[in-house]
Amino acid sequence: MPMSRLRRTLLTVMGTLLMLGVTGGVVGCHAFSAPVYRGPKSDHFNGEQFVNQESRERRMTFLEWQRTRTPGTWAEWTDAAPGTPPPRRVARGALRVTFVNHATTLLQLDGVNVLTDPIWSERCSPVSFVGPKRVRPPGLRFEDLPPIDAVILSHNHYDHMDVPTLKRLAERYPNVRFFAGLGNKAFLDSKGLPNVTELDWWQEVTLAPEVKLVSTPAHHFSNRGLSDRDGTLWTSYVLQGPSGVTYFAGDTGYGKHFKQVREKFGPVKLAVLPIGAYKPEAFMEVVHVSPTETVQASVDLEAKVNVPMHFGTFRLADDGQEEPVTELRRVLDARPEPKPDFWVLGFGEGRDVP
């Protein structure tokens, strides 16, 4: 096949794939698709697909969105120096968070280093030459990462499960452990990634003698290709240790799962919550929280400190590059005291949680 024709074909496939990523359509093609889970039915697995705890319908169709969309402003490139290298470890009882980019954060607690949804790649895409491209460098150089003990993956979308980055981590840290929702182990194993553990909602594992990781519900969906819609589980996570309760929401719409986490684990010390890719809300609200909903999620969690993420790195919806943070600040300004405490960290900025 001539290169120009091949490129057009892949561009068409990629465009369709990205559309399916937000609409949830399924066609009879296995391009880029991951293996799907096979196991017993549960309240969130119907025997063929995973389902959310709550059923929600969009208020706008995909075609209506495309016909009426008004995309916000994004820079072609925002250059920035990398942040200061984080400490190698923190002490027992200590908690530190560093925002890297998108949904990638470094959580350092009780002597354990955990990386969330890591992506250092130029694009979040099944191919290297097309698809959403980063508009700024990662906040930390990959080489400046401390030893990584665990990588937690919220779901299998390309901006959250970036295989090239995962392979770099496995090569650099031979003992690193990877955690993901049910059904994802087969795909990660197929990419040569070692030490993969898949978790169901409310299932827990031990990371260190005093540190526990728990998979908790989220409201989202999964697919890597055109025929694996909801074939693997999406999840959020709780980390428990002497430092307290840390919550990583992953990618999620609003739902009762925030209150469920609070009821089961008590008030959260640190909540890492998404704020971006929320416009138009009539279309995106089913799978992504808006800044208004993020603030409510913080209230539901009774979170002492909140760190927003999922913004300013990849253009995935109609909100502008700076809009999620601007809207978050507007929502907080409009709230009565006491206001939830949100730390909008710079890319590569780390801070100790008191």
C-alpha positions as CSV (number, residue, x, y, z in Angstrom):
1,M,0.0,0.0,0.0
2,P,1.5,3.4,-0.9
3,M,2.5,5.5,2.1
4,S,0.1,8.3,1.4
5,R,-2.8,5.8,1.2
6,L,-1.6,4.0,4.4
7,R,-1.4,7.3,6.2
8,R,-4.9,8.3,5.1
9,T,-6.2,4.9,6.2
10,L,-4.7,5.2,9.7
11,L,-5.9,8.7,10.0
12,T,-9.4,7.6,9.3
13,V,-9.1,4.7,11.8
14,M,-7.7,7.1,14.4
15,G,-10.5,9.6,13.9
16,T,-13.1,6.9,14.2
17,L,-11.4,5.5,17.3
18,L,-11.3,8.9,19.0
19,M,-14.9,9.4,18.2
20,L,-15.8,6.0,19.8
21,G,-13.7,6.9,22.8
22,V,-16.3,9.6,23.7
23,T,-19.4,8.2,22.2
24,G,-19.1,4.5,23.2
25,G,-20.0,3.2,19.8
26,V,-18.9,-0.4,18.8
27,V,-18.4,-1.7,15.3
28,G,-17.3,-5.1,14.1
29,C,-13.6,-4.4,13.9
30,H,-10.8,-5.4,16.2
31,A,-8.3,-2.7,15.3
32,F,-6.2,-1.8,18.3
33,S,-8.7,-3.6,20.6
34,A,-7.5,-5.1,23.9
35,P,-8.5,-8.5,25.3
36,V,-11.7,-8.4,27.2
37,Y,-12.5,-9.8,30.7
38,R,-14.2,-13.2,31.1
39,G,-15.4,-14.0,34.6
40,P,-18.4,-14.4,36.9
41,K,-21.2,-11.8,36.8
42,S,-21.4,-9.1,39.5
43,D,-23.3,-6.0,40.2
44,H,-20.9,-4.2,37.8
45,F,-20.2,-6.9,35.3
46,N,-23.1,-8.4,33.3
47,G,-21.1,-11.3,31.9
48,E,-19.9,-9.5,28.8
49,Q,-19.3,-5.8,29.8
50,F,-18.6,-3.8,32.8
51,V,-21.3,-1.2,33.9
52,N,-21.4,1.8,36.1
53,Q,-23.2,1.8,39.4
54,E,-25.6,4.5,38.1
55,S,-27.2,4.8,34.7
56,R,-26.9,8.2,33.1
57,E,-27.9,9.5,29.7
58,R,-26.3,12.3,27.7
59,R,-28.2,15.4,27.1
60,M,-26.6,15.9,23.7
61,T,-25.7,13.5,20.9
62,F,-22.3,13.3,19.3
63,L,-23.5,14.9,16.1
64,E,-25.2,17.8,18.0
65,W,-21.9,18.4,19.7
66,Q,-19.9,18.4,16.4
67,R,-22.5,20.7,14.8
68,T,-22.5,23.3,17.6
69,R,-19.1,23.0,19.2
70,T,-17.1,26.1,20.2
71,P,-13.6,24.9,21.1
72,G,-11.6,26.9,23.6
73,T,-8.1,28.2,23.1
74,W,-5.0,26.1,23.2
75,A,-1.4,27.0,22.5
76,E,0.5,25.0,19.9
77,W,3.3,24.6,22.5
78,T,4.0,25.9,26.0
79,D,7.6,25.5,26.9
80,A,8.6,25.1,30.5
81,A,11.6,24.1,32.5
82,P,11.2,20.8,34.4
83,G,10.4,20.9,38.1
84,T,12.8,20.2,40.9
85,P,13.6,16.5,41.4
86,P,11.5,15.1,44.2
87,P,13.0,13.4,47.3
88,R,13.8,9.8,47.0
89,R,11.5,8.8,49.8
90,V,9.4,10.4,52.6
91,A,9.3,9.2,56.1
92,R,6.7,7.1,57.8
93,G,3.6,9.3,58.5
94,A,4.6,11.8,55.8
95,L,2.7,12.5,52.5
96,R,3.9,14.4,49.5
97,V,2.2,14.9,46.1
98,T,3.9,16.1,42.8
99,F,1.8,17.0,39.8
100,V,3.6,15.9,36.6
101,N,1.0,16.3,33.8
102,H,-2.5,15.2,32.8
103,A,-3.4,12.5,35.3
104,T,0.2,11.7,36.2
105,T,1.1,12.4,39.8
106,L,3.8,11.1,42.1
107,L,2.4,10.1,45.5
108,Q,5.0,9.6,48.2
109,L,3.7,8.3,51.4
110,D,5.1,6.3,54.3
111,G,8.3,5.4,52.5
112,V,6.4,4.2,49.4
113,N,6.5,5.9,45.9
114,V,3.4,5.5,43.7
115,L,2.9,6.9,40.2
116,T,-0.6,7.4,38.8
117,D,-1.6,7.0,35.2
118,P,1.9,7.9,33.9
119,I,2.4,9.4,30.5
120,W,5.7,10.9,29.2
121,S,4.8,10.2,25.5
122,E,4.3,12.9,22.9
123,R,0.9,11.7,22.0
124,C,-1.9,9.7,23.7
125,S,-2.7,7.5,20.7
126,P,-2.4,4.0,19.3
127,V,0.0,5.4,16.6
128,S,3.0,7.7,17.0
129,F,2.2,10.2,14.2
130,V,-1.4,11.2,14.8
131,G,-3.8,11.7,17.7
132,P,-3.9,14.1,20.7
133,K,-0.4,15.7,21.0
134,R,0.9,17.2,24.2
135,V,1.1,21.0,24.3
136,R,3.8,21.2,27.0
137,P,6.6,19.0,28.3
138,P,6.1,16.7,31.4
139,G,6.6,18.6,34.6
140,L,9.3,16.2,35.7
141,R,12.1,14.7,33.6
142,F,11.7,10.9,33.5
143,E,15.3,10.7,34.6
144,D,14.5,12.7,37.8
145,L,11.9,10.2,39.1
146,P,12.7,8.6,42.4
147,P,12.5,4.8,42.7
148,I,9.0,3.8,41.8
149,D,7.4,1.0,43.8
150,A,3.9,0.9,42.3
151,V,2.1,2.2,39.3
152,I,-1.7,2.5,39.5
153,L,-3.7,2.6,36.3
154,S,-7.3,3.9,36.4
155,H,-8.4,2.5,33.0
156,N,-7.1,1.6,29.5
157,H,-7.6,4.8,27.5
158,Y,-4.4,6.0,25.8
159,D,-4.0,9.1,27.9
160,H,-4.1,7.0,31.1
161,M,-2.5,3.6,30.1
162,D,0.5,4.7,28.0
163,V,2.4,1.6,27.1
164,P,5.7,3.2,26.0
165,T,5.9,4.9,29.4
166,L,5.0,1.8,31.2
167,K,7.8,-0.1,29.4
168,R,10.3,2.6,30.3
169,L,9.3,2.2,34.0
170,A,9.5,-1.6,33.9
171,E,13.0,-1.3,32.3
172,R,14.3,1.2,34.8
173,Y,12.6,-0.3,37.9
174,P,12.6,-4.1,37.6
175,N,10.7,-4.6,40.8
176,V,7.9,-2.1,40.1
177,R,4.4,-3.4,40.5
178,F,1.6,-2.5,38.1
179,F,-2.1,-2.3,39.2
180,A,-5.2,-2.0,37.1
181,G,-8.8,-2.9,37.0
182,L,-10.1,-6.4,36.1
183,G,-9.3,-7.6,32.6
184,N,-6.3,-5.4,32.0
185,K,-3.7,-7.9,33.0
186,A,-3.9,-9.9,29.7
187,F,-3.2,-6.7,27.6
188,L,-0.4,-5.6,29.8
189,D,1.1,-9.1,29.9
190,S,1.0,-9.1,26.1
191,K,3.1,-6.0,26.1
192,G,5.8,-7.7,28.1
193,L,5.1,-5.8,31.3
194,P,5.9,-7.8,34.5
195,N,4.4,-7.8,38.0
196,V,0.8,-6.9,36.9
197,T,-2.1,-7.3,39.4
198,E,-5.7,-6.7,38.4
199,L,-8.2,-5.6,41.0
200,D,-11.9,-5.6,41.3
201,W,-13.7,-2.7,43.1
202,W,-13.2,-2.9,46.9
203,Q,-10.4,-5.4,46.5
204,E,-7.2,-4.5,48.4
205,V,-3.5,-5.4,48.3
206,T,-0.5,-4.7,50.5
207,L,2.2,-2.4,49.1
208,A,4.3,-2.3,52.3
209,P,3.7,-3.6,55.8
210,E,1.7,-0.5,56.8
211,V,0.5,0.6,53.4
212,K,-2.6,-0.7,51.6
213,L,-3.9,-0.1,48.1
214,V,-7.7,-0.5,47.5
215,S,-9.5,-0.3,44.2
216,T,-12.7,1.8,44.5
217,P,-15.5,2.6,42.0
218,A,-15.5,5.2,39.4
219,H,-18.0,6.3,36.7
220,H,-16.4,5.9,33.3
221,F,-15.9,3.4,30.5
222,S,-13.1,1.6,28.7
223,N,-11.8,0.8,25.3
224,R,-8.6,0.8,23.3
225,G,-10.0,-0.1,20.0
226,L,-13.2,-0.5,18.1
227,S,-14.6,-3.7,19.6
228,D,-13.6,-3.8,23.2
229,R,-16.0,-1.3,24.7
230,D,-16.3,-1.7,28.5
231,G,-14.4,-5.0,28.3
232,T,-12.1,-4.1,31.1
233,L,-12.8,-2.4,34.5
234,W,-12.2,1.3,35.2
235,T,-11.3,2.2,38.8
236,S,-10.2,4.8,41.3
237,Y,-7.9,4.0,44.2
238,V,-7.4,4.6,47.9
239,L,-4.0,4.4,49.6
240,Q,-4.1,3.8,53.3
241,G,-1.1,4.1,55.7
242,P,0.2,5.9,58.8
243,S,0.0,9.1,56.7
244,G,-3.7,8.8,56.4
245,V,-6.1,8.2,53.5
246,T,-5.1,9.3,49.9
247,Y,-7.6,9.1,47.1
248,F,-6.8,9.1,43.3
249,A,-10.0,9.5,41.3
250,G,-8.6,8.6,37.9
251,D,-11.0,9.5,35.1
252,T,-14.6,9.8,36.2
253,G,-18.0,11.4,36.0
254,Y,-19.8,12.5,39.1
255,G,-21.6,9.8,41.2
256,K,-22.3,8.3,44.5
257,H,-18.8,6.6,44.6
258,F,-17.3,9.7,46.3
259,K,-19.6,9.4,49.3
260,Q,-19.0,5.6,49.3
261,V,-15.3,6.2,49.7
262,R,-15.9,8.6,52.6
263,E,-18.3,6.2,54.3
264,K,-15.8,3.3,54.0
265,F,-12.5,5.0,54.8
266,G,-13.4,8.2,56.7
267,P,-12.4,11.7,55.7
268,V,-9.7,11.8,53.0
269,K,-6.4,13.6,53.7
270,L,-5.5,14.1,50.1
271,A,-7.8,13.8,47.1
272,V,-6.4,13.9,43.5
273,L,-9.3,14.9,41.4
274,P,-9.9,15.6,37.6
275,I,-11.1,18.9,36.4
276,G,-10.6,18.9,32.6
277,A,-12.1,17.6,29.3
278,Y,-15.6,18.6,30.6
279,K,-17.1,20.8,27.8
280,P,-19.7,20.6,26.4
281,E,-21.1,19.5,29.7
282,A,-24.3,18.2,28.1
283,F,-22.1,15.6,26.3
284,M,-19.1,15.1,28.6
285,E,-20.8,15.0,32.0
286,V,-21.5,11.3,31.7
287,V,-17.8,10.4,31.8
288,H,-15.9,13.6,33.1
289,V,-16.6,15.8,36.1
290,S,-16.8,19.5,35.6
291,P,-14.9,21.8,38.1
292,T,-18.3,22.4,39.8
293,E,-18.7,18.6,40.3
294,T,-15.1,18.3,41.4
295,V,-15.7,20.7,44.2
296,Q,-18.7,18.7,45.2
297,A,-16.7,15.5,45.1
298,S,-14.2,17.1,47.5
299,V,-17.1,17.9,49.9
300,D,-18.4,14.3,49.5
301,L,-15.0,13.0,50.4
302,E,-14.5,15.5,53.2
303,A,-11.0,15.9,51.7
304,K,-8.6,18.0,53.7
305,V,-6.5,18.9,50.7
306,N,-7.4,18.5,47.0
307,V,-5.0,18.5,44.0
308,P,-6.6,18.9,40.5
309,M,-5.3,17.1,37.5
310,H,-6.5,16.0,34.0
311,F,-6.0,19.5,32.4
312,G,-3.6,21.6,30.4
313,T,-1.6,18.8,28.6
314,F,-3.7,17.1,25.9
315,R,-6.6,18.8,24.0
316,L,-9.4,16.2,24.5
317,A,-12.6,18.3,24.6
318,D,-13.9,21.8,24.1
319,D,-12.6,23.5,27.3
320,G,-9.6,25.7,26.7
321,Q,-6.1,25.0,28.0
322,E,-6.5,27.3,31.1
323,E,-10.3,27.1,31.4
324,P,-10.6,24.2,33.9
325,V,-8.4,26.0,36.4
326,T,-10.1,29.3,35.8
327,E,-13.5,27.8,36.3
328,L,-12.4,25.9,39.4
329,R,-11.2,29.1,41.0
330,R,-14.5,30.8,40.0
331,V,-16.5,28.0,41.6
332,L,-14.5,28.2,44.8
333,D,-14.8,32.0,45.0
334,A,-18.6,31.6,44.8
335,R,-18.8,29.1,47.7
336,P,-19.4,30.2,51.3
337,E,-16.8,29.6,53.9
338,P,-15.3,27.2,54.8
339,K,-14.2,26.5,51.2
340,P,-12.6,23.2,50.2
341,D,-8.8,23.5,50.1
342,F,-7.5,23.1,46.5
343,W,-3.9,23.3,45.7
344,V,-3.5,24.1,41.9
345,L,0.1,22.8,41.6
346,G,2.3,23.9,38.7
347,F,3.5,21.2,36.3
348,G,6.4,19.5,38.2
349,E,5.5,21.2,41.5
350,G,5.6,19.0,44.6
351,R,4.3,19.9,48.1
352,D,4.2,18.2,51.5
353,V,0.7,17.6,52.8
354,P,0.6,18.6,56.5
